[in-house]
Amino acid sequence: MARRTKEQSEQTRNTLIDTSFRLFCEKGYSKTTLEEIAAASGVTRGALYWHFKGKEDILVTIFNEKTKWLIDELRSPIHDEMTMSQAIKSFILKFIGPEGGAGTTAVRDRFGVLCVTMLFSHNAAPQLVYDMLAGIDRQLCERIAELIRRGQASGEFSQGIVPIYAAKFIKLSVDGFIINRIGNSIAGKKFVMEPESMADLIIGSLKSYSPEQRSAAPLQAVTEV
């Protein structure tokens, strides 16, 4: 009986998380109420408060669960048997490929858009979430930059690339890919670019880029991590 109660409690918690995630994506964090979350989850507010202290606690839990795979990835060693082209491509596809780091493509896309909209919506989420996003973004760019530096050392990538700038470009490209893909899905349009093609295009630019292609002005606008 105790085991069943524990399983039911865990199921209720998961339902609250999934429902909150859906409502935050559909309505926005600030416009979603605890009453709506409880009602849509089929539980009372008392049951909600049994599992979470409030809306901020739910949001932080969602971010922790949706980014766990990425944190683990950032902490894992870089495999020496992989070329840096393979390592970066694998990393990109974990964000935009069909077999990515956390859940289906649709779930990862929705979480990506939720992150972006929160970053550009002043006071739309607790400061703790902004700090979490900024920290992950910084670690992500640092990891990609490190892969690029190794690729330059091995002769895979162009020596004219500034690793941290290229890392930021890759991050922005992935963000744009996700936003456009979900935007097309909402509009009922087909998104023609395949994840593999996107990754190959990025890898190709890392290999073929020459300093003559670089404009000093845009680079001055990029802030160092």
FENQUICOR-V68815 format. One record per backbone hydrogen bond with DSSP energy under -1.0 kcal/mol. CO is the residue of the C=O (numbers start at 1). NH is the residue of the N-H. E is the energy in kcal/mol with one decimal. If there is no record, write none. Layout:
CO_NH_E ; CO_NH_E
This chain:
1_5_-2.3 ; 2_6_-2.2 ; 3_7_-2.3 ; 4_8_-2.6 ; 5_9_-2.3 ; 6_10_-2.2 ; 7_11_-2.3 ; 8_12_-2.4 ; 9_13_-2.2 ; 10_14_-2.4 ; 11_15_-2.3 ; 12_16_-2.3 ; 13_17_-2.1 ; 14_18_-2.8 ; 15_19_-2.7 ; 16_20_-2.3 ; 17_21_-2.5 ; 18_22_-2.0 ; 19_23_-2.5 ; 20_24_-3.1 ; 21_25_-2.0 ; 22_26_-2.2 ; 23_27_-3.3 ; 24_28_-1.1 ; 29_32_-1.1 ; 33_37_-2.0 ; 34_38_-2.7 ; 35_39_-2.5 ; 36_40_-2.7 ; 37_41_-1.4 ; 38_43_-2.5 ; 44_48_-1.8 ; 45_49_-2.6 ; 46_50_-1.1 ; 48_52_-2.4 ; 54_58_-1.6 ; 55_59_-2.4 ; 56_60_-2.5 ; 57_61_-1.9 ; 58_62_-2.4 ; 59_63_-2.5 ; 60_64_-2.5 ; 61_65_-2.5 ; 62_66_-2.8 ; 63_67_-1.5 ; 67_71_-2.6 ; 68_72_-2.6 ; 69_73_-2.0 ; 70_74_-2.7 ; 71_75_-1.5 ; 79_82_-1.2 ; 83_87_-2.2 ; 84_88_-2.5 ; 85_89_-2.3 ; 86_90_-2.6 ; 87_91_-2.0 ; 88_92_-2.6 ; 89_93_-2.5 ; 90_94_-1.1 ; 92_95_-1.6 ; 92_96_-1.8 ; 93_97_-2.3 ; 94_101_-2.7 ; 104_108_-2.3 ; 105_109_-2.7 ; 106_110_-2.4 ; 107_111_-2.1 ; 108_112_-2.3 ; 109_113_-2.5 ; 110_114_-2.3 ; 111_115_-2.4 ; 112_116_-2.3 ; 113_117_-2.9 ; 114_118_-1.9 ; 115_119_-2.1 ; 116_120_-1.5 ; 121_124_-1.9 ; 126_129_-1.1 ; 126_130_-1.3 ; 127_131_-2.6 ; 128_132_-2.1 ; 129_133_-2.7 ; 130_134_-2.6 ; 131_135_-2.3 ; 132_136_-2.4 ; 133_137_-2.7 ; 134_138_-2.2 ; 135_139_-2.4 ; 136_140_-2.7 ; 137_141_-2.2 ; 138_142_-2.2 ; 139_143_-2.3 ; 140_144_-2.3 ; 141_145_-2.5 ; 142_146_-2.0 ; 143_147_-2.0 ; 144_148_-2.3 ; 145_149_-2.5 ; 146_150_-2.1 ; 147_151_-2.1 ; 148_152_-2.3 ; 149_153_-2.2 ; 150_154_-1.8 ; 151_156_-2.1 ; 151_157_-1.3 ; 162_166_-2.4 ; 163_167_-2.4 ; 164_168_-1.9 ; 165_169_-2.3 ; 166_170_-2.4 ; 167_171_-2.3 ; 168_172_-2.6 ; 169_173_-2.3 ; 170_174_-2.4 ; 171_175_-2.4 ; 172_176_-2.6 ; 173_177_-2.3 ; 174_178_-2.3 ; 175_179_-2.6 ; 176_180_-2.6 ; 177_181_-2.3 ; 178_182_-2.4 ; 179_183_-2.1 ; 180_184_-2.4 ; 181_185_-1.8 ; 182_186_-2.3 ; 183_187_-1.9 ; 184_189_-3.1 ; 194_198_-2.2 ; 195_199_-2.5 ; 196_200_-2.7 ; 197_201_-2.3 ; 198_202_-1.9 ; 199_203_-2.5 ; 200_204_-2.6 ; 201_205_-1.8 ; 202_206_-1.8 ; 203_207_-1.5 ; 204_208_-2.3 ; 205_209_-1.5 ; 206_158_-2.7 ; 210_213_-2.2 ; 211_214_-1.4 ; 215_219_-1.2 ; 216_220_-1.5 ; 219_222_-1.2
